[in-house]
Amino acid sequence: MKHVLFLLLFYCGIASAQENCDTVRIHFRQGDARLDLSFGDNRAALEGIVQRLWEKRGDPALRLERLVYVGGASPEGSVAINRRISEERARALFGYLARYVSLPDSMTASEFVGRDWEGLLRLAEQDEGVPFRAEALALLQEICREKGDDSLDPLGRLQRLRGGEPYRYMYRELFPALRRLQVEFRYRAVEPLVVHDTLWLRDTVWLHDTVYVEVKTEVPVRKPFYMSLHTNMLYDLALVPNGGIEFYLGRGWSVAGNWMYAWWKSDRKHNYWRIYGGDLAVRKYFGRLAKEKPLTGHHAGVYGGIVTYDFELGGRGYLGDRWSWHAGVEYGYALPIARRLNLDFSLGLGYLGGEYKEYLPIDDCYVWQATKRRRWFGPTKAGIALVWLIGHGNENQGKGGRR
């Protein structure tokens, strides 16, 4: 450390000071507070800290008064978990240093500053590579004005901004710098040293020597996850119970599956209403809403499925007792209506093919009339689906679910 002199000129109270900060890195394994000398370059880093303590110990004019360990969490970290781990790591570090320097409990303390939103804002202001930088900085400034109030879901708002692209960049490039833990060594000059007849060192000043300990860990992060469950209300109105599921794959792509099943009949009236089958679809979302929030906005894709059916309402019946198939292209629009709900309007055009039988109900029997092949080009899929959004970060914002 550079020498720091506090001087009094002609017995007048004039003091000057210079603080010197070194940076070392101590690595901890994920969720682990143990000091592992074989992990990373921990051995050299800890030896450097001990060396600094021994150098100060050899200075008769200085006395170590206090050692303060300050820990915090990057925005995605759990405050409770990081506080506990931070305190455990402080005890582990104090225990290690106590092997070489006397450190009674009264000389050590630990502090926890919580999620460092202001630190993230400073880093983002210095980094020109942050995606959608102006919007990200505006949101971070708003969060800092709110003092990171968890009730306002600051992390969720950042994760949802522009589909999570700024968040993913910050998590990768900026968050590691926020996982820096600070160790402050506080010394006091204990006896005056005569420098000149008219210059002497005061014995009531405090000297601060600070070491920054950057902890590089694989901090578990709860990343955004987007999926949905839905039901086609048009099919529900036709008394065909159905359900579906959709998973977001990233970069606007998703995969969806649907299934329906109805098995209604009334032999007395010769009414049959039987259908079951399903389809799979691959979708690409695009447009403004899709960039802001996955599984929202315009989408287009391709689909294919199978179905079997038996329809007869007191007259000619149609029985597709072997699987028919259909495939085509679809277009739709998913509209936010609530925090966890969307309405998805869609239409599919394609081909429906397969074999079916025509029959007539005669004297309580069903008499076969003909076997035909169905070759249909046109709408093969239509829906107004009520969509339930599931997953961490999979929420709409604002009035009516709009952003």
MARDO-385345 format. One line per field, with one value per residue (C-alpha): residue in three letters; x, y, z. Coordinates in Angstrom, 2 decimals. Each point is the difference from the previous one (the first is absolute). Example, Ala and Ser with C-alpha at 12.3 -4.5 7.8 and 13.67 -1.06 7.14 Angstrom:
<atoms>
resn <- [ALA  SER]
xx <- [12.30  1.37]
yy <- [-4.50  3.44]
zz <- [7.80  -0.66]
</atoms>
This chain:
<atoms>
resn <- [MET  LYS  HIS  VAL  LEU  PHE  LEU  LEU  LEU  PHE  TYR  CYS  GLY  ILE  ALA  SER  ALA  GLN  GLU  ASN  CYS  ASP  THR  VAL  ARG  ILE  HIS  PHE  ARG  GLN  GLY  ASP  ALA  ARG  LEU  ASP  LEU  SER  PHE  GLY  ASP  ASN  ARG  ALA  ALA  LEU  GLU  GLY  ILE  VAL  GLN  ARG  LEU  TRP  GLU  LYS  ARG  GLY  ASP  PRO  ALA  LEU  ARG  LEU  GLU  ARG  LEU  VAL  TYR  VAL  GLY  GLY  ALA  SER  PRO  GLU  GLY  SER  VAL  ALA  ILE  ASN  ARG  ARG  ILE  SER  GLU  GLU  ARG  ALA  ARG  ALA  LEU  PHE  GLY  TYR  LEU  ALA  ARG  TYR  VAL  SER  LEU  PRO  ASP  SER  MET  THR  ALA  SER  GLU  PHE  VAL  GLY  ARG  ASP  TRP  GLU  GLY  LEU  LEU  ARG  LEU  ALA  GLU  GLN  ASP  GLU  GLY  VAL  PRO  PHE  ARG  ALA  GLU  ALA  LEU  ALA  LEU  LEU  GLN  GLU  ILE  CYS  ARG  GLU  LYS  GLY  ASP  ASP  SER  LEU  ASP  PRO  LEU  GLY  ARG  LEU  GLN  ARG  LEU  ARG  GLY  GLY  GLU  PRO  TYR  ARG  TYR  MET  TYR  ARG  GLU  LEU  PHE  PRO  ALA  LEU  ARG  ARG  LEU  GLN  VAL  GLU  PHE  ARG  TYR  ARG  ALA  VAL  GLU  PRO  LEU  VAL  VAL  HIS  ASP  THR  LEU  TRP  LEU  ARG  ASP  THR  VAL  TRP  LEU  HIS  ASP  THR  VAL  TYR  VAL  GLU  VAL  LYS  THR  GLU  VAL  PRO  VAL  ARG  LYS  PRO  PHE  TYR  MET  SER  LEU  HIS  THR  ASN  MET  LEU  TYR  ASP  LEU  ALA  LEU  VAL  PRO  ASN  GLY  GLY  ILE  GLU  PHE  TYR  LEU  GLY  ARG  GLY  TRP  SER  VAL  ALA  GLY  ASN  TRP  MET  TYR  ALA  TRP  TRP  LYS  SER  ASP  ARG  LYS  HIS  ASN  TYR  TRP  ARG  ILE  TYR  GLY  GLY  ASP  LEU  ALA  VAL  ARG  LYS  TYR  PHE  GLY  ARG  LEU  ALA  LYS  GLU  LYS  PRO  LEU  THR  GLY  HIS  HIS  ALA  GLY  VAL  TYR  GLY  GLY  ILE  VAL  THR  TYR  ASP  PHE  GLU  LEU  GLY  GLY  ARG  GLY  TYR  LEU  GLY  ASP  ARG  TRP  SER  TRP  HIS  ALA  GLY  VAL  GLU  TYR  GLY  TYR  ALA  LEU  PRO  ILE  ALA  ARG  ARG  LEU  ASN  LEU  ASP  PHE  SER  LEU  GLY  LEU  GLY  TYR  LEU  GLY  GLY  GLU  TYR  LYS  GLU  TYR  LEU  PRO  ILE  ASP  ASP  CYS  TYR  VAL  TRP  GLN  ALA  THR  LYS  ARG  ARG  ARG  TRP  PHE  GLY  PRO  THR  LYS  ALA  GLY  ILE  ALA  LEU  VAL  TRP  LEU  ILE  GLY  HIS  GLY  ASN  GLU  ASN  GLN  GLY  LYS  GLY  GLY  ARG  ARG]
xx <- [0.00  1.20  1.05  -2.63  1.20  -2.23  2.01  -0.50  1.78  0.98  -2.47  -2.98  -2.59  0.77  -0.37  0.24  -0.57  0.28  -1.91  1.41  -2.28  1.22  -2.22  0.22  -2.43  -1.10  -2.09  -2.78  -1.83  -3.72  -1.89  3.15  1.63  3.14  3.38  1.51  3.67  0.10  -2.92  0.98  2.90  -1.23  3.33  1.90  -2.81  -0.21  3.75  -0.06  -2.53  2.05  3.13  -1.73  -0.98  3.56  1.41  -2.32  0.70  3.67  -0.73  0.22  -2.01  -3.10  -2.43  -2.74  -3.25  -2.70  -0.56  -3.33  -1.33  -2.70  -2.05  -2.90  -2.03  -0.42  -3.64  -0.92  1.30  -2.18  0.58  -0.59  2.27  2.74  -0.14  0.48  2.78  1.66  0.09  1.35  2.71  0.94  0.46  2.06  2.25  0.39  0.82  2.71  1.57  -0.12  2.58  2.57  -1.22  -1.82  -3.63  -2.31  -3.73  -0.14  2.30  -2.09  -3.35  -2.01  -2.53  -2.47  -1.16  -2.69  -0.57  2.31  -2.32  1.99  3.16  -1.72  -1.15  3.57  1.34  -2.76  0.73  3.62  -0.79  -0.98  -0.84  -3.15  -2.90  -2.78  2.27  -2.17  -3.04  2.11  1.61  -3.39  -1.37  3.07  -0.27  -3.66  0.89  2.70  -2.48  -2.25  3.02  -0.40  -3.34  -0.67  -3.77  0.28  1.71  3.12  1.72  -3.07  -0.35  3.62  -0.34  -3.07  1.44  0.37  -0.49  2.79  2.83  1.45  -0.29  1.85  2.82  0.28  -0.10  2.87  2.12  -0.84  -1.35  3.37  1.46  -2.79  1.01  3.00  0.44  1.96  2.34  1.04  3.01  -0.12  3.18  0.79  3.22  0.92  2.98  1.29  3.05  2.18  0.75  1.51  0.13  -3.23  -1.61  -1.39  -2.54  -3.23  -1.02  -3.77  -0.53  -1.44  1.62  -2.08  1.48  -2.55  0.24  -2.73  -0.77  -1.86  -1.88  -0.43  -2.66  -2.54  -2.88  -3.25  -2.30  -3.67  -0.11  -3.19  -2.10  -2.90  -2.77  -3.78  -3.08  -2.99  -3.44  -1.71  -3.30  -1.47  0.37  -1.35  -3.16  -0.33  0.09  3.45  2.18  3.60  3.26  3.46  3.48  2.67  3.70  2.15  3.33  1.65  0.59  -3.75  -0.47  -2.40  -1.51  -3.63  -2.14  -3.80  -2.40  -3.79  -2.40  -3.80  -2.11  -3.65  -2.84  -3.75  -1.13  -3.68  0.40  2.83  2.23  3.74  2.58  3.35  3.40  3.47  3.46  2.66  2.71  3.50  1.10  3.26  -0.45  2.06  -1.07  0.75  -0.92  0.31  -1.82  1.97  3.28  -1.19  -1.57  0.26  -3.19  -1.68  -0.83  -0.04  1.01  0.15  0.88  -0.60  -2.05  -1.02  -2.42  -2.26  -3.70  -2.73  -3.74  -3.62  -2.72  -3.69  -2.94  -3.02  0.80  3.00  3.07  3.73  2.42  3.75  1.00  3.52  2.32  -0.37  2.81  0.37  2.87  0.41  1.16  -1.48  -0.07  -1.11  0.20  0.35  -1.53  0.79  -3.17  1.29  3.21  0.02  -2.58  0.03  -2.57  1.44  -1.85  1.20  -0.93  1.62  -0.23  1.07  -1.01  -2.21  0.19  -1.22  -2.60  -3.53  -3.29  -3.52  -2.88  -3.71  -1.86  -2.72  -2.11  2.39  2.87  2.70  0.14  3.15  -0.50  3.44  3.70  1.65  3.22  0.05  2.16  -0.55  2.00  -0.92  -0.37  0.92  0.58  -1.56  0.14  -0.67  2.07  0.09  3.68  1.36  3.62  2.22  3.61  2.38  -0.08  -2.89  -2.29  -1.66  0.45  -2.30  -3.71  -1.82  3.24  1.55  3.51]
yy <- [0.00  3.55  1.87  2.35  2.99  2.29  3.16  3.06  3.11  2.59  -1.69  0.73  -2.70  -0.86  -3.71  -1.92  -3.66  -2.42  -3.31  -2.95  -2.83  -3.29  -2.56  -3.73  -2.80  -2.75  -2.73  -1.89  -2.96  0.37  0.39  -0.88  2.18  -2.09  1.45  -2.51  0.84  -2.28  1.73  2.62  2.19  0.16  -0.99  2.91  2.46  -0.91  0.04  3.53  1.12  -1.56  1.68  3.40  -0.68  -0.98  3.12  2.19  -2.01  0.85  3.73  1.20  3.13  -1.95  -2.32  -2.06  1.13  -1.66  -2.29  0.40  -2.41  1.47  -2.36  0.40  -1.63  0.58  0.71  -3.59  -1.42  -0.89  2.60  -2.47  -2.65  2.49  1.58  -3.39  -1.05  3.41  -0.30  -3.56  1.08  2.90  -2.42  -2.31  2.87  1.33  -3.48  -0.37  3.39  -0.65  -2.77  2.67  3.16  0.37  0.83  -0.04  0.13  3.64  0.89  -1.64  0.89  -0.88  2.06  -0.89  2.66  -2.01  0.08  2.53  1.71  3.23  -1.92  -1.65  3.41  1.33  -2.99  0.26  3.71  -0.89  -2.88  0.97  -3.60  -0.33  -0.93  2.60  2.09  3.13  -2.00  -2.12  3.07  1.69  -3.10  -0.28  3.68  -0.53  -3.05  2.00  2.78  -2.66  -1.23  -3.49  -0.56  -3.75  0.56  1.76  -3.06  1.79  -3.22  -1.25  3.32  -0.15  -3.64  0.81  3.08  -0.66  -3.71  -0.22  0.91  2.84  -2.19  -2.92  2.32  1.59  -3.40  -1.17  3.18  2.23  -2.11  -1.67  3.41  0.50  -3.15  1.84  -0.20  2.69  -0.50  3.20  0.12  2.96  1.15  2.74  1.87  -0.68  2.26  3.26  -0.15  3.11  0.82  3.51  2.65  1.46  -3.10  -2.91  -2.80  0.32  -3.03  0.36  -0.72  -3.17  -1.78  -2.20  -2.76  -1.73  -3.28  -0.89  -3.70  -0.95  -3.27  -1.94  -2.64  -1.85  1.83  -1.87  2.23  -0.48  0.68  0.98  -2.96  0.32  -2.52  0.06  -2.14  0.78  -1.09  0.76  1.61  -0.65  -3.73  0.40  1.62  -2.99  -2.29  -1.31  0.23  0.81  1.23  0.94  0.94  2.22  0.35  2.97  -1.07  3.40  2.55  0.17  -3.73  -2.30  -3.47  -0.72  -3.10  -0.38  -2.85  -0.29  -2.74  -0.20  -3.18  0.96  -2.21  -0.58  -3.29  0.91  3.05  -1.42  2.89  -0.61  2.65  -1.70  1.46  -0.25  0.88  2.64  1.92  1.39  3.44  1.94  3.76  3.12  3.14  3.42  3.65  2.57  -1.96  -3.15  1.87  1.30  -3.21  -3.64  -1.83  3.31  1.82  -1.23  -3.57  -2.26  -3.66  -3.46  -2.79  -3.60  -2.30  -3.03  -0.44  -2.65  0.77  -1.21  2.59  -0.82  2.20  -2.12  -0.30  -0.95  -0.71  0.33  -2.38  0.48  -3.01  0.06  2.88  2.95  2.49  3.70  2.44  3.62  3.48  2.24  3.63  1.47  2.84  -0.34  2.95  0.69  0.40  -0.48  -0.54  -3.75  -0.26  0.44  -0.45  -1.74  0.31  -2.44  -1.47  -2.89  -0.76  -3.34  -3.49  -2.60  -3.53  -3.44  -2.67  0.19  -1.92  1.28  -1.78  0.35  -0.88  -2.49  -2.04  0.58  -1.13  1.99  -1.02  0.65  1.93  0.78  0.29  3.15  1.93  3.53  2.49  3.42  3.14  3.00  0.93  -3.00  1.80  2.98  1.22  2.67  -1.32  1.10  -0.19  -0.32  1.15  -2.10  0.43  2.38  3.39  -1.05  2.88  2.84  3.58  2.97  0.57  -2.88  -1.93  2.42  1.30]
zz <- [0.00  -0.76  3.12  1.37  2.02  2.05  0.74  2.20  -1.32  2.64  2.38  -2.33  -0.63  -3.66  -0.92  -3.30  -0.79  -2.91  -0.21  -1.92  -1.20  -1.38  -1.70  0.58  -0.82  2.33  -1.59  1.72  -1.39  -0.65  3.27  1.97  2.66  0.51  -0.94  -2.39  -0.60  -3.03  -1.71  -2.56  1.19  3.60  1.53  -1.56  0.74  3.68  0.38  -1.41  2.62  2.81  -1.33  0.20  3.60  0.94  -1.65  2.05  3.13  -0.35  0.04  3.64  -0.81  -1.12  1.73  -1.63  1.58  -2.04  -2.98  -1.78  -2.61  -2.29  -2.18  -2.40  -2.75  -3.70  -0.95  -0.84  3.29  2.95  2.71  2.84  -1.49  -0.92  3.45  1.67  -2.37  0.32  3.80  -0.20  -2.45  2.29  2.91  -2.20  -1.11  3.56  1.20  -2.63  0.74  3.76  -0.51  -0.82  1.76  3.30  -0.91  3.04  -0.71  1.09  -2.92  -2.74  -1.50  -3.08  -1.92  -2.75  -2.48  -1.86  -3.75  -1.62  -2.52  0.07  -0.78  -2.96  -1.26  0.15  -1.92  -2.64  -0.46  -0.76  -2.37  -3.56  -0.89  2.11  -2.37  -0.18  2.21  0.28  1.17  2.36  1.60  0.40  1.77  2.27  0.92  0.89  2.13  1.82  0.71  1.50  2.02  -1.45  1.76  -0.42  0.18  -3.39  -1.55  -1.32  -1.10  -1.87  -1.81  -1.11  -1.10  -2.11  -1.67  -3.72  0.42  2.59  -2.41  2.15  3.11  -1.57  -1.09  3.45  1.72  -2.19  -0.19  2.99  2.85  0.79  0.88  2.56  1.86  1.46  3.74  1.84  2.92  1.78  2.34  2.40  1.72  2.52  0.49  3.65  0.68  -1.41  -2.26  -0.18  -3.62  0.38  2.61  -1.32  -1.58  1.96  -0.52  1.93  2.08  -0.32  -3.70  -1.51  -2.92  -2.27  -2.11  -2.21  -1.89  -2.48  -0.15  -3.15  0.42  -3.22  0.56  -2.01  1.69  -0.66  -2.03  -0.56  -3.70  -1.80  -1.13  -2.40  -0.62  -0.21  0.35  -2.19  -1.11  -3.32  0.95  -3.47  0.59  3.53  -1.43  -2.34  3.06  -0.86  3.13  -0.89  1.37  -1.15  1.15  -1.52  0.83  -0.93  -1.55  -0.31  -2.77  -0.64  -0.66  1.82  -0.28  0.87  0.37  0.16  0.75  -0.09  1.04  -0.17  0.18  0.14  -1.24  0.36  -1.56  0.36  -2.21  -2.13  1.00  -0.10  0.67  0.29  -0.79  1.41  -1.24  0.17  -1.74  0.43  -1.18  -0.28  0.25  -0.54  1.91  -1.49  0.33  2.79  2.71  -0.79  0.57  3.35  1.32  -1.25  -1.04  -0.79  -3.24  -3.59  -0.78  -3.04  -0.33  -1.36  1.54  -0.49  1.78  0.05  0.76  0.07  0.13  -0.19  -0.71  -0.39  1.01  -0.85  -3.70  -2.12  2.09  -0.68  1.65  -0.20  2.08  -1.40  0.64  -2.33  -0.20  -0.67  -0.48  -0.96  0.90  2.66  1.03  3.31  2.46  3.79  1.84  3.70  2.09  3.56  1.93  -0.73  -2.81  -3.77  -2.74  -3.04  -3.32  -2.68  -3.36  -1.87  -3.72  -1.41  -1.10  1.73  -1.31  1.04  -0.49  1.39  -0.24  -0.60  1.75  0.69  3.24  -1.06  2.43  2.85  -2.20  -1.69  -3.65  -1.94  -3.23  -1.42  0.82  -1.29  0.22  1.27  -1.88  1.49  -0.63  2.10  3.68  2.13  3.27  1.78  3.53  2.57  2.86  3.61  0.95  3.53  0.24  2.27  1.02  1.72  -1.76  -2.25  0.92  -1.86  1.16  0.35  -0.41  -1.69  -0.04  -2.50  0.39]
</atoms>
